[in-house]
């Protein structure tokens, strides 16, 4: 194992400073969920042709059936509790499924060949690309849910409430259900009962620069034009807008002062609540809610309460980027968890790229501590963010585990893997519409060598993977295991040591590169020390203040700290421990 990956458990006695976080009491056993996001279209695909803008017949496509019991068992071994099956609901695509009664989409309003999984075409159906037997695609999804539950895992799917595909058309909706826009008055720009926003008298214009990779017989026609998904109220959005989508109307008149009109309950609210109930009845355990803050918090309060009346254990995870909205969407909206992108992800990413300040971590938990730190979902990769190994990010898979450990251990809240992160997947060329941007495509058919090797003929074993990749996965697995088995991490209080070592009293402690804290319960005390310097070792004194000793209730005396390799570290009765950490490495000490 690479020494930079190791978390060294050292028996020791220690505590923190004036900076304390006590997680709120909660009814459920733990918030320390481990989510594994897999992009369903690519995860099971063993076709590695990878032709630029290749069709499904050329590049292949993963199927729901590929995620068999062996795959789920292997995912479970990482310590995962929830699997997020990304892109399972039917979305706009350039693949022709007319023989199955599914209308074609116009190439001018589809991104890529496979299409964006966030341009939903039918909320009541499964993406036909993912089915072995397209006519039985819903049954194949239900079988996947059953397999997942049998593997002692929970099912997460996307819920995309803010927008739909421009050519939304549900052919699988329950009897008596009206489509979005079916009953709209299209002569009105805004009505409480309309599902869409209209630009009366104006035709929609495809953005300049859109060059579909397939030919088409006639131009795309939309009259009157509808507002675009990212709140663009123009008949001609830009190519960088979400031009392939249409904004849904939740009762906010954006063009007239953002006035609210929630009485009577907007029709979109009812339709979306019913969609949530439909998938909940299929056995879905959690919804990852796309761009949740673009939908009014009043809707979430109403809908989540309604769904939880029937399915009290179901979870709602919000993609959200404005820290000013965090408390509102948790305590008023009813969300269980929120993305921690703007906070911890951004701070840790800078450190991984050797341009950050470890003191930023203290600022993050200060902003999030108190009553909602355990609601923050941490991650280093997802489909929106660049891969750790990419040249646009850290450029090195070995930079991931330590940052992941910090994200796992800092608070009691959940954490997430993105498929292939644990194997060091590295995008290195343009894959289609998305281009060469450090991400794995979500718009086109593609295959990943690491997934194909892991798949290994449906056995989902690791022996075809290189020793380096197997070791990387094992390292991530060990980090999760420590986190889940340590009471101090799953439910303990937090004590930040940064301030006690940031005042010149601690010799050699570079607070811009070193970060230290304690997590503790009555039964377990853990000290964490991270060195984010990429080039040089850090030798320093770590200072444990009087207040920390008092707070975690340990005696002030000399302690010998010993790790498994026989190294002895003395913690003196004055609260000083002399430490040395190799470049970009960390240690975990248990205070017994």
N, C-alpha and C positions, 0 to 999 in steps of 0.2 A: 504494500500500500504506500502511495506517495506520502511522505511525512507531512506535506502541506494539507493533506486531507484529514489527519488524525485529530480526534477529540480525545485528549488524554485525561482520564478520570483520576484525579489526585485526591486521596483522603485528606481533609483539611478542615480547619475551623475558621470561619470568617463572616463578615457582614457588610452592610451598605451605609450610605450617607443620608443627608436630609431629604433626598429624593426618593419618595416611596410611592408604590402603587399597590393597592389592595383590590383585587378583582371583586366585583359585586357578587353577592350570593346568587345562586341560580338553581333552578329545579333540576335541570338535566345533569347527567353525570359529568360531562366535560364539553368544552367548546373546542378542544384540540382535535378537530376533524382534519383528515388528510385527504384532499381532493386530487384526483388524477384526471386532468383534462385530456381527452384523446379526440383527434380530428377523425371522425369515423370514416370519411371517404378515403383517407390515406393510410390509416392505422393498419388495416389488414391487407393492403395492396402489395403483392409480391412482384408485380410487373415493373421492371426498372428501365423500360424503354426511355421514358422521360423526354419525349419529344416536345419542344417548345410549342405551346398551344395545341398539344396533342389531343385527339378525340378519345372518347372512352374506349373505343375499339383498339386504339393504338397504345394508350398509356395505362389502361386498366383502371379499376376502381375497387376499393375495399368494400366488403359487404358486412351487414350486421351479423351474418352467420360466421364470419371469420373471427369474431370476438367470442370464441368458444369457452368452455369451462377451463381449458388449459391457460388461455390468455388471462382470464379473470383471476385464476389462482396465482399466476405470476405477478399480476398487478397487486393482488392482495399481499403478497410477500414483501412488498415495499412498505407495508404499514398503512396502506390506503384504506379509507373507510367509505369514500364516495367516488363514483366514476361519472365524470361529466362527458356524456356522449354529444359532442359538438356537431351540429349540422344534420340532425336526423329529420327535422320537419321539412316538408316539401318546399323547395325554393325555386326561383327562376333559373333556367338553364338553357344552354343552346343544344343540348342533347334532345333528340326528337323522341318523345314518348306518345305520339298521337295514336299508335296502335293500341295503347292501353286507355284511350279516352282522355288523355291529358293534352290540353291545348299547347301549341308551340308558343315560345316567347320570341319577341322580336329582338334580333341581335343588337340593335342600337341601345337597348335598355337592360343589357345583361353584362356583367363584368366577368371576363374570362370565358372559357368554354363550359366548365362545370357550373359556374355561377356562384354568387355570394350566398352563403347560408344565412345571411342576415337580410336577404330580400325574399321574404316569405311569400309563397304563391298560394298555399293552401294550409291554413292553420290546423286543419283536421286530418292531415295526411302525412305519410312518411315519404321521404325522398326516394323516388323509384330507382335511382342509381344504386342505392344501398341494398336492394333486394335481389336475391337469387331468382325468386319467382315473383315478378313484379305485381302480379294480381293478388298475391298473398303478402304484400309488403307490411301491412299492419300486423299480421300474425307473426311475421318474422321479428318485428319489434317487440311484440308481447312476449315472444319466446326469449328474447335477449333480456328483457326485464326479469323474467323468471330465473334465467341462468345467473343473472347478477345477484339476485336475492339469495339464491341457493349458495352462492360463493360468499355469503355474509357481507355483501357490499350494497350500498345504496345507489339509486339511479338519479342522476342530475341531467336535465336537458335545458336547452335555451328557451327563454320566453322573450320574444322581441315585440315589445308593446308600442314602440314609438312610430313605427313605419312598416309598410308592406311593399311588396314588389309592385311596380307600376301596372303590371297586367295581372293583378291579383284575381284569382278565379278558383273558388273552392268547388270541386266536384265530389268531395267526400263529406261535406257538412251534414250534420244530423237533419232528419226530416223536420221541416218547420223553421229551420234556421235561415235567416237572410244573409246574403253576402255583404261584405263591407261595401258601402256606396250604393247598394241596390235600391234603397229608398231615399237617397239624397236628393235634395233640391239643388241642382247644379247651377241654377241662376243666381244663387246666393253665395257670396264669398265665405260667409260664416253663418252657421245655424247650430244651436245646441244639439239638435237631433241629427245633423249630418255627421258622417264618419270621416269625410275628407274636407280639406280646405280648397276652395276653387278660385281661379282667376278668370271670372266671367268675361267672355268676348275675346279671350286670348288662346292661341294654339301653343301647345308645348313644343319647344325647340330642343333637339338633341344638342348637347354641348359641342363646341368646336373641339376638334382633336380626337373625337371618338371614332375609331376605325375598327369595326368589328372584324374578327378573324374569319368570319364566314360571310358568304354573300346572302343577299335578301332581295325579294322581288319588288317590294314597295317600301316607301319611307314609313317610319313609325308615326302613327296618328293618335293624338290625344286632344280632345276638345270637349269642354274647356280645360285648360291646363290646370293641374293640381300642384299644390305646394310640395316641395321636395323634402325628403326625410330629415335633413339637418337644418330645418327651419328656414329654408330658402323660399321666399314668396316671390318668385320670379318665373316667368314662362321659359327662361333660358338659364338653367343653373350652369356652373362651371364644371370642367372635367374632374376637378378635385372634390366636388360636392358628391353627395350620395344620390346622384342623378337617377340611379336605377330604382329608387324607392319613392314612396309617397307618404307624406306626414299624416298621421292619424289625429283626429280631432277629439280631445278630451274635455272640451268646454272652455278653452281659453281663446279669446279673440286676440291673436297676436298683432293684427294690423290696426287695432284700435285700443292701444294702451295696455295690452295684455290683460284685458278685463276678464274676470272669471264668471262663468255662467254654468253652475253645477246643479241648477234646479229647473226642471226636473233632472234626475240622474241622466247624464248624457248616454245616448245609445251605445257609443263606443265602450263605455264602462261595462255595460251589461254583456256585450259581445265578448270582451276580453275576460271578464270573470268566468263566463261560460267555457271559454277555451281552457282556462286554468283548471276548472273542474273536470273537463273532459280528460285531460292528461293525468290529472291526479287519480281519476278512476282507473287509469291504465297501470297504476302502480308506481308512477313517478314519485320520488321521495323529496326532490328539491328542484327549484327553478333558479337558474342563473339569468337574471333579468337585465337584458341589454339596455344600456344607456338609460337607466332607471330615472335619473334626475331630469330627463327631458319630458317626463310624464309627471303631472301634478301629484304632490304627496297625498292630496285628498283622495285620489283614486286608489293609491296603494293602501291607505288606511281602510277604505271601504272593502276593497277586493280581498286583501290578505285576511282580514277578519272573517269575511264570508267563507273563504276557502278553508280556513283553519277551524271553523265550526264543524265541518264535515271531516277534515283531515288534520287533526290537531298537531301531528308530528311533522308535517311537511315544512320544509325550510325554504326561505327566500333569500337569495344572494343578489345584491345590487352592484352592477357596474356603475361606479360613481366617481367623479373626479374633483368635485368642489368641496374642500374640507368644511366650508361654511354650511353645507347641507347635511353633514354626517349625522348630527344629533337629530335633526328634523326627520330624516328618512328612517332612522332607527326607532326613535321613541314615538313619533307621530305617524310615520308611514308603516311601521311594523316589521321592517326588515330584520332578519336574524344576523346577517353579515354583509359587510361592504368591502369592496376592493380597497386595498391599501397601496394604491399606485403612487399618488402624489406625495405620500408620506414616506414610508419605509423603503418602498421599491426605488424611488428616485434617489434617496440618500445612499442606500447600499450600492446602487449601480455606479454612482460616482466613485465610491471607494474601490469597487471592482475594477474600474477603469483608471485607477491611480490618480484621481483628480479631486477626491472628496475630502471631507473633514469628519472625523469620527464624532465630534461634538454634535453634528447634525442628528445623530441617532437619539441623543438625549432630548433634543428639541422635538423630535417626532413623538416620542412616548409622552413627553409633557403635554403636547397638544391632544393626544389620544387617550391619556390616562384618565382616571376618575371613574366614569361610569360607562365607558364604551370601548375600552381597549380590546376586550375579549370579543368584540363584534367585528374586528378588522381581519380580513382574509389576506394573508401575505403570500407573495409569489416572486419568482425571478423571471419566469417566462410564461407567456400565454400567446394566443394567436395574434394579438395586436402588437406584442412587443417583439423585439429582435432576439434572436438566439444568443445565448451567452458566448458561444464559440465563434460567432460571426465577427468579421472585421469591424462592423459597425458597433459592436458591444465590446466585451472583454477580449475576444479573440483567442480564448484559451479555456478549455473545459475544466481545467484544474482550479479556475477561479470560482467555480460555482458552489462546491460543497461548503466552504467556510461561510459564504454569504447566506447560503440556505440554512446553515446551522444557526446563525444569528437570528434569521427570520423565524425559525422554528422555536427557539428558546427564549426569545425576548418577552413574549407575552403568552397568555393562556389561550389565545384565539387560534383559528384554523390556518392551515397552510396548503399550498397547491403546487403540484407538479404539472408541467406541460409535456405531453408524450414525447419521448426522445431526449428530453433534458437530461435524464439519468443515464443516457447512452452517449451524450456529447454530439448530438445531431448538429451538423454545420451546413447551412445553405451556402452555396458557392457559385450560383449562377441564376440567371433569370429563368423563371418557371412558367411564365405566361403573363397575364394582365398585371400581376403584382410587381413584376420586374425583379431585379437583383437588389434587394433591400435588407438583407439580413434576417428575413422571416421565411418560414415555410409557407408556401402558397395556400390560400384558402379559396381561390377562385378557379383553379384548374386541376385537372387530373394529374397525379404525380405519385411517385413511389420513393420510399426512403430505404437505403441499403440496410440501415440498422433495424428497421421494422421487419424487413424481409428476412434478415438473419435470425432475428428473435423468433419470428413466426415459425421458421424451420419446418415447413410442411404441415402447419397446424398444430405442432407439438408445443410451441411457445416455450422453448428452452434456450438457454444462453450459450451453448457450446460453440455455435458458429461465430459468435461475436469475439472480437479481439480481447486478449487478456486485459488490456488497458480499459476497454469499455466495460467489461465485466467488473473490474475493480472499481470503476467510477460508480456503477450502479450499487455495488456493495457498500461503498462509502455513504451514498445517500441513504441506503437502507439502514445503516448503523446510526446515522444521525436521527432518523425518524424513530427508531427503536428506543434510543436513549430518551428522546422527547416524550414518547408515549408511556414509558415505564417509570418516568421520574415524576413523582407527585409534586415536587417543587415547580415543575414546568407546566403540568396540566392544570394545576389549581393554586399554585403558590403566589405569594406576594413578591413584589419587585422592589429592589433597592439599588439605585443608581450610584456607582462609585466615582463617576466622572468628576463631579464637583470637588470631592475630597482629594482628588489627585490633579486638579487643574489650577492650583493656587501657588505653585512653586515650592510646596513643602515636600513633594515626592520627587526624589532625585531621578532624573532621566525619564520621567513619565511624559511622553509626547502625546498630549490629548488629541492632537489632530490625526494621529495614526493608531493610538491604542484606545480600546473601549473596554470597560469592565463594569460588571454588575453582579448582583446576587439575587437568586430566586429561592424562596424558602417557605416551608410550612413548619409546624411544630415537629414533624417527624423527619424532615429532610432539609438540608441547607446546601445550596450549590453556588459556587463562585465561578464566573465566566470571565476570561480574559482573552481579548482578540487583538492581534497585531495586523493592521491593514497595510503596513509598509511592504511594498512589493520587492524591495531591493536589499534591505539591510535588516539584520537582527535587531531586536530591541531589548536592551538590558536596563532594568529600572527597579525602583522601589514602588511597591503597591501599598498604599496607605488605607487602613481600615479605621474609620473614625470612632470616637467613643459612642456616638449616637447609634451607630450600626450595631455595636456589641449589645447595647441596651435593648435595641428594638427586636433583634432576633433571639435575645435572651441566651447568650453564651458568656462564659466567664472570660475575663481578660487574663491570659497567661500565655506562656510559650507553647507553641504546638509544632511538632514535626510533621511536615506534609510529605507524603511519599507516594510516588506513582508506581505503576506496574513494572516499569523498567528499573526501579530501584533508586531513582533520583530523589534526593531529600531537599525539601524547601522548608526553611524555618519561618514561621510566623511568630514574631516576637510579641511579648506582652504589651509592647508599645504600639502594636497594630501595624507593623511593617513586615512585608515579605519581599525578599529580593528575588526577582524573576528575570528570565531570559526567554524570549520567544523568537523562533526563526522567522524569516520573512514570510509574510502572508500565512500565518498559522494561528491556532487558538488552543486553549486548554480549558478543561472543565475540572474543577476541584470539588470534591464533596466534603462538607464540613460535618464531621462526625463527632 
